[in-house]
Amino acid sequence: MALTLLSLSLSNTVARPGGASGLDIVAGHDIAKLVQNLLLLLACYFLMCFYLYSAERPTARRRARAEGVVVALVSVTITLAAVTVSPGALSKPFRTVDMTIPQVAFFYLCAGLYITYAIGVAGWWSAGYARKSSRPHATGLWMTAIGLGTMAVACAVRAVFVAVRFCGGSVPHKLTTLAALLLVVSGLLFMVGITYSGVLARITATRLWLRRRRDHRRLAPLWQLLIEVYPENQLRPASRTPWDQWRARGVHRRYHRRIVECRDGLVHISPYLVGKDDEADLLHLEPVQLARRLRRASAAIQKGAPVPARAVPLAVPQGDERDSDVDQLIAVSEALRLTA
């Protein structure tokens, strides 16, 4: 897919006036048009390979070789047509180029039919995968399939225009413009479709990254109180590089490490919170009440109070989910911040 996008980008660059004139000056007339179409053929081939290796794994390598032979033959064919035509015959836009010249008509027809075939097959495979997938992947695949299908239809229509003009007929300007507009719209839809799932995943990952950075800071009061009492509970960081705090992996690692350190500290400090008859009441303490007891227990430990008999659970989450556990810890930490 990366090679597909790279080939498309290079093809668009060559198609621009600056790129086309530069190539024509260096290599002669019509070379820019040839290079542009060769890059388009490569983009279609790489797109097919993407689906081949994902849809037909047992025969992917053999099928990819066969498709490579086809695209090589098409490339050689349009190259021969481009180098045998009179200079400047291909350099004009599609709407005004003289299709009655056999090499010109053959150039556009051969390239257009292969692109129609490759894009149509890729669109068919995209639709098949979309039916089997769930959201958000199905949404992106359906957009890709519709974009590729529409693009294949537009290419087929342009091939018909080539045949009509080769036979001496004329095509209304509005139809040519409509076909070109259809290509642009379908191309944009294809680009959105293939990037949809990835962009959505990046957005979700960014939201998770931001939320965990925020929760890491919100746990700071509880973590600091417990680490001051039990410094041995502080886990060794996996990395001390300055940019680790901004990397996604570093943020998630520090977030989980802080949760573990807080839970370990609560286990160690819990015996100091237990009175004679209130062990069961500790499970039902409000965050503010628990925060006050934690401060008193921390002060008692620092004064050398003897270690009580055993630990008891504190700030027990309402559910089994990790988020519920973190919410309980954050509630106690926020209470500590307010009662400081």
C-alpha positions as CSV (number, residue, x, y, z in Angstrom):
1,M,0.0,0.0,0.0
2,A,2.9,2.3,0.7
3,L,4.3,1.6,-2.8
4,T,0.8,2.3,-4.2
5,L,0.6,5.7,-2.6
6,L,4.2,6.5,-3.5
7,S,3.6,5.7,-7.2
8,L,0.4,7.8,-7.2
9,S,2.2,10.7,-5.6
10,L,5.0,10.5,-8.2
11,S,2.5,10.2,-11.0
12,N,0.7,13.3,-9.8
13,T,4.0,15.2,-9.5
14,V,5.0,14.3,-13.1
15,A,1.5,15.3,-14.3
16,R,1.9,18.8,-13.0
17,P,3.1,21.4,-15.6
18,G,6.4,21.9,-13.9
19,G,7.2,18.2,-13.7
20,A,6.0,17.5,-17.3
21,S,8.0,20.3,-18.8
22,G,11.1,19.3,-16.9
23,L,11.0,15.7,-18.1
24,D,10.2,16.8,-21.7
25,I,13.2,19.1,-21.7
26,V,15.6,16.4,-20.4
27,A,14.3,13.4,-22.2
28,G,12.2,14.7,-25.1
29,H,8.6,15.2,-25.9
30,D,5.8,12.9,-24.6
31,I,8.1,11.3,-22.0
32,A,6.3,13.0,-19.1
33,K,3.0,11.4,-20.3
34,L,4.6,8.0,-20.6
35,V,6.2,8.2,-17.2
36,Q,3.0,9.4,-15.6
37,N,1.1,6.4,-17.0
38,L,3.8,3.9,-16.2
39,L,3.6,5.1,-12.6
40,L,-0.1,4.7,-12.7
41,L,0.3,1.1,-13.9
42,L,2.7,0.4,-11.1
43,A,0.3,1.9,-8.5
44,C,-2.4,-0.4,-9.8
45,Y,-0.1,-3.4,-9.7
46,F,1.0,-2.7,-6.2
47,L,-2.6,-2.3,-5.1
48,M,-3.4,-5.7,-6.6
49,C,-0.5,-7.2,-4.8
50,F,-1.7,-5.8,-1.5
51,Y,-5.0,-7.7,-2.0
52,L,-3.3,-10.8,-3.4
53,Y,-1.1,-11.3,-0.4
54,S,-4.0,-10.7,2.0
55,A,-6.8,-12.5,0.1
56,E,-5.1,-15.4,-1.6
57,R,-2.2,-16.4,0.7
58,P,-1.5,-19.9,-0.6
59,T,-1.2,-18.8,-4.3
60,A,-0.3,-15.1,-3.7
61,R,3.3,-15.3,-4.9
62,R,2.4,-17.2,-8.1
63,R,-0.5,-14.9,-8.8
64,A,1.6,-11.8,-8.1
65,R,4.2,-13.0,-10.6
66,A,1.6,-13.6,-13.3
67,E,0.1,-10.1,-12.7
68,G,3.7,-8.7,-12.8
69,V,4.1,-10.2,-16.3
70,V,0.8,-8.6,-17.4
71,V,1.8,-5.1,-16.2
72,A,5.2,-5.5,-17.7
73,L,3.7,-6.4,-21.1
74,V,1.3,-3.4,-20.9
75,S,4.2,-1.1,-19.9
76,V,6.3,-2.3,-22.9
77,T,3.4,-1.9,-25.2
78,I,2.5,1.7,-24.3
79,T,6.3,2.6,-24.3
80,L,6.6,1.4,-27.9
81,A,3.5,3.4,-28.8
82,A,5.0,6.5,-27.1
83,V,8.4,6.3,-28.8
84,T,7.0,5.5,-32.3
85,V,4.5,8.4,-32.4
86,S,5.5,11.8,-33.8
87,P,6.9,14.2,-31.2
88,G,4.3,16.2,-29.2
89,A,1.4,13.9,-30.1
90,L,0.9,12.7,-26.5
91,S,1.8,16.0,-24.8
92,K,-1.6,17.5,-25.2
93,P,-4.4,17.0,-22.6
94,F,-6.7,14.0,-23.0
95,R,-9.6,16.2,-24.2
96,T,-7.7,17.7,-27.1
97,V,-5.2,15.0,-28.1
98,D,-5.7,13.5,-31.6
99,M,-7.1,10.0,-31.1
100,T,-7.2,9.3,-34.8
101,I,-3.4,8.6,-34.6
102,P,-3.2,4.8,-34.0
103,Q,-0.3,5.0,-31.5
104,V,-2.1,7.6,-29.4
105,A,-5.4,5.7,-29.3
106,F,-3.5,2.5,-28.6
107,F,-1.5,4.2,-25.8
108,Y,-4.6,5.5,-24.0
109,L,-6.8,2.4,-24.7
110,C,-4.2,-0.1,-23.5
111,A,-3.3,1.8,-20.3
112,G,-6.9,2.6,-19.6
113,L,-8.1,-1.0,-20.0
114,Y,-5.4,-2.4,-17.6
115,I,-6.1,0.3,-15.0
116,T,-9.9,-0.5,-15.3
117,Y,-9.1,-4.2,-14.8
118,A,-6.7,-3.8,-11.9
119,I,-8.9,-1.2,-10.1
120,G,-12.1,-3.2,-10.7
121,V,-10.6,-6.4,-9.2
122,A,-9.2,-4.5,-6.2
123,G,-12.6,-2.9,-5.6
124,W,-14.3,-6.3,-5.8
125,W,-11.9,-7.7,-3.2
126,S,-12.5,-4.6,-1.0
127,A,-16.3,-5.1,-1.1
128,G,-15.8,-8.8,-0.2
129,Y,-13.6,-7.9,2.8
130,A,-16.1,-5.1,3.9
131,R,-18.9,-7.7,4.1
132,K,-16.8,-9.8,6.4
133,S,-15.5,-7.0,8.6
134,S,-16.9,-5.0,11.5
135,R,-16.7,-1.3,12.1
136,P,-14.6,0.8,11.8
137,H,-12.7,-1.4,9.3
138,A,-15.9,-2.2,7.4
139,T,-16.6,1.5,6.9
140,G,-13.2,2.2,5.5
141,L,-13.3,-0.8,3.2
142,W,-16.7,0.1,1.9
143,M,-15.5,3.6,1.1
144,T,-12.4,2.1,-0.6
145,A,-14.6,-0.3,-2.6
146,I,-17.0,2.4,-3.7
147,G,-14.1,4.6,-4.6
148,L,-12.3,1.9,-6.6
149,G,-15.5,0.8,-8.3
150,T,-16.4,4.3,-9.3
151,M,-12.8,4.8,-10.5
152,A,-13.0,1.7,-12.6
153,V,-16.3,2.9,-14.2
154,A,-14.7,6.3,-15.0
155,C,-11.7,4.6,-16.6
156,A,-14.0,2.3,-18.7
157,V,-15.9,5.3,-19.8
158,R,-12.7,7.1,-20.9
159,A,-11.7,3.9,-22.8
160,V,-15.1,4.1,-24.7
161,F,-14.3,7.8,-25.4
162,V,-11.0,6.8,-26.9
163,A,-12.6,4.2,-29.1
164,V,-15.3,6.7,-30.3
165,R,-12.7,9.4,-31.1
166,F,-10.4,6.9,-32.9
167,C,-13.3,6.0,-35.2
168,G,-13.8,9.6,-36.1
169,G,-16.6,10.4,-33.7
170,S,-16.7,13.3,-31.2
171,V,-17.4,13.3,-27.4
172,P,-19.2,16.3,-25.8
173,H,-17.0,18.4,-23.6
174,K,-19.4,18.0,-20.7
175,L,-19.1,14.2,-20.8
176,T,-15.3,14.4,-20.8
177,T,-15.3,16.9,-17.9
178,L,-17.8,14.7,-16.0
179,A,-15.6,11.6,-16.4
180,A,-12.6,13.6,-15.2
181,L,-14.5,14.8,-12.2
182,L,-15.6,11.3,-11.4
183,L,-12.0,10.2,-11.4
184,V,-11.0,12.9,-9.0
185,V,-13.9,12.3,-6.6
186,S,-13.4,8.5,-6.7
187,G,-9.7,8.9,-6.1
188,L,-10.4,11.1,-3.0
189,L,-12.9,8.6,-1.7
190,F,-10.3,5.8,-2.2
191,M,-7.7,7.8,-0.3
192,V,-10.1,8.4,2.6
193,G,-11.2,4.8,2.7
194,I,-7.7,3.3,2.9
195,T,-6.7,5.7,5.6
196,Y,-10.0,5.7,7.6
197,S,-9.2,2.9,9.9
198,G,-5.7,4.0,10.5
199,V,-6.6,7.6,11.2
200,L,-9.5,6.5,13.5
201,A,-7.1,4.2,15.4
202,R,-4.6,7.1,15.8
203,I,-7.3,9.3,17.1
204,T,-8.4,6.7,19.6
205,A,-4.7,6.1,20.6
206,T,-4.2,9.8,21.1
207,R,-7.2,10.1,23.3
208,L,-6.0,7.2,25.4
209,W,-2.5,8.8,25.6
210,L,-4.0,12.1,26.8
211,R,-6.3,10.4,29.3
212,R,-3.5,8.4,30.8
213,R,-1.2,11.4,31.0
214,R,-3.9,13.2,32.8
215,D,-4.7,10.3,35.2
216,H,-0.9,9.9,35.9
217,R,-0.9,13.5,37.1
218,R,-4.1,13.1,39.1
219,L,-2.6,10.1,40.9
220,A,0.4,12.1,42.0
221,P,-0.8,13.1,45.6
222,L,-1.6,9.5,46.5
223,W,1.6,8.2,45.0
224,Q,3.7,10.8,46.6
225,L,2.3,10.1,50.1
226,L,2.8,6.4,49.8
227,I,6.3,6.6,48.2
228,E,7.5,8.9,51.0
229,V,6.4,6.2,53.5
230,Y,7.5,3.2,51.5
231,P,10.3,4.3,49.0
232,E,11.2,0.7,48.3
233,N,7.9,0.3,46.5
234,Q,9.0,2.6,43.7
235,L,9.7,0.5,40.6
236,R,12.8,1.1,38.5
237,P,11.9,3.0,35.3
238,A,12.5,1.1,32.0
239,S,14.0,4.1,30.4
240,R,15.4,7.4,31.6
241,T,15.6,9.2,28.3
242,P,14.1,12.7,28.4
243,W,11.6,12.1,25.6
244,D,10.2,8.9,27.2
245,Q,7.6,10.9,29.0
246,W,6.1,12.0,25.6
247,R,6.4,8.6,23.7
248,A,3.2,6.6,23.7
249,R,4.9,3.5,25.1
250,G,6.6,5.5,27.9
251,V,3.3,7.2,28.9
252,H,1.5,3.9,29.1
253,R,4.4,2.3,31.0
254,R,4.6,5.1,33.6
255,Y,0.8,5.1,34.0
256,H,0.6,1.3,34.8
257,R,3.7,1.6,37.0
258,R,2.1,4.3,39.1
259,I,-1.0,2.2,39.5
260,V,1.0,-0.7,40.8
261,E,3.0,1.5,43.1
262,C,-0.1,3.0,44.6
263,R,-1.7,-0.4,45.1
264,D,1.4,-1.8,46.7
265,G,1.6,1.2,49.0
266,L,-2.1,0.9,50.0
267,V,-1.5,-2.8,50.9
268,H,1.5,-1.9,53.1
269,I,-0.2,1.1,54.8
270,S,-3.6,-0.6,55.3
271,P,-2.8,-2.2,58.7
272,Y,-2.2,1.2,60.2
273,L,-5.7,2.3,59.3
274,V,-7.5,-0.6,61.2
275,G,-8.9,0.1,64.6
276,K,-10.4,-2.4,67.0
277,D,-13.8,-2.8,65.4
278,D,-13.7,-0.9,62.1
279,E,-12.0,-3.3,59.7
280,A,-15.2,-3.9,57.8
281,D,-16.0,-0.2,57.7
282,L,-12.8,0.5,55.7
283,L,-14.4,-1.0,52.6
284,H,-17.2,1.6,52.8
285,L,-15.1,4.7,53.6
286,E,-15.7,7.7,51.4
287,P,-12.5,9.0,49.5
288,V,-12.3,12.0,51.8
289,Q,-12.5,9.9,54.9
290,L,-9.9,7.5,53.6
291,A,-7.6,10.4,52.6
292,R,-7.7,11.7,56.2
293,R,-6.9,8.3,57.6
294,L,-4.0,7.9,55.1
295,R,-2.5,11.1,56.3
296,R,-2.8,10.1,59.9
297,A,-1.3,6.7,59.2
298,S,1.6,8.2,57.2
299,A,2.4,10.5,60.1
300,A,2.3,7.6,62.6
301,I,4.6,5.5,60.4
302,Q,7.1,8.3,60.2
303,K,7.0,8.6,64.0
304,G,7.9,4.9,64.2
305,A,4.6,3.3,65.1
306,P,4.8,-0.5,65.5
307,V,3.6,-2.6,62.5
308,P,0.0,-4.0,63.1
309,A,-0.9,-7.6,62.5
310,R,-2.1,-7.8,58.9
311,A,-3.2,-5.9,55.8
312,V,-6.8,-5.2,54.7
313,P,-8.3,-4.1,51.3
314,L,-8.6,-0.4,50.7
315,A,-10.4,1.6,47.9
316,V,-11.9,-1.6,46.4
317,P,-13.3,-0.9,42.9
318,Q,-17.0,-1.4,42.2
319,G,-16.3,-3.6,39.2
320,D,-13.7,-5.9,37.8
321,E,-12.5,-3.5,35.1
322,R,-9.1,-1.8,35.3
323,D,-10.7,1.6,34.8
324,S,-12.9,1.1,37.8
325,D,-9.8,0.4,39.9
326,V,-8.1,3.5,38.6
327,D,-11.2,5.6,39.3
328,Q,-11.1,4.6,42.9
329,L,-7.4,5.5,43.2
330,I,-8.0,8.8,41.5
331,A,-10.9,9.6,43.8
332,V,-8.7,9.1,46.9
333,S,-5.8,11.0,45.3
334,E,-8.1,14.0,44.5
335,A,-9.4,13.9,48.1
336,L,-5.8,14.0,49.3
337,R,-5.2,17.0,47.1
338,L,-8.2,18.8,48.5
339,T,-7.4,18.0,52.1
340,A,-3.7,19.0,51.8
